Amino acid sequence: MSKKIFILLGHPDSVGMCHDFADAYERSARDAGHEVDRMDIGEMQFDPILHHGYRAMQELEPDLKRFQQLITACDHFVVIHPIWWVGMPALLKGLFDRAWLPGSAFRYMKMPSGHRSIFWHRLMKGKTARIIVTSGTIPLLVRFLPGNVNAQLKWGILWFAGFRVNTSWFGPAENVPEAKKDRWIKMVRRLGRYGR
C-alpha cells in the first residue's frame, strides 16, 4: 500500500553514510510508488536555539513551518542521523526544540480549573516512524556503556507525539568495507520499498 513518507536527513553534512542512506531510502520508496518528501537539515535555514524556552513565542522560520506541515501530512516519518557524543547532532535537537510545539505535535489537556494537566493528546497517533542511526562505535558497546542514547528521540519526542517507532542502527560507520556498506544499503532500500 502506498504511503506518504517524509524523510529528514539529520546530519548537517551532505556527504557520508547518513546521506547515502537517505538517498537509498528515498529512491527505493519512490520506485515502489510511495509519495516522498525530504528535507536535509544542512540545507534548512532556522535558528536552532530556543532563546526563552517556551515562556515567549519565537516566530517560526519558513523551513520550520514546512517541517511541521510535512510531519502532519505524512503517514511514515524517517529520521536519519549520526550518534555524536551519545546523542543526536545539536542542529537536529534544535529543530525539535523549535518545531515540536504544543498544538502541532501534541496538546496538553486542561484541568477543570483551566490549568494544564499532566496528561496530553498525542496528535501524531496512528503514524509510524523509523530512526536510522550511525555510530563510530559498535552499537552494542554504545548501548552498554552510556545507556539508551536513542531514548530522547524515540520516546521523548516521537512516541510522546503518538508515533510508533522502530530503529535501525549501523556501526561502526567509519571506514566501512564496501561489501558491508553494500549490505547496509540493501537493508535501507528494503525499508524504503515497504515504507517501514
Beta strands, then each sheet from edge to edge (+ up, - down):
strand 1: 4-9
strand 2: 35-40
strand 3: 76-82
strand 4: 106-110
strand 5: 116-122
strand 6: 128-134
strand 7: 164-170
sheet 1: 2+ 1+ 3+ 6+ 7+
sheet 2: 4+ 5-
end
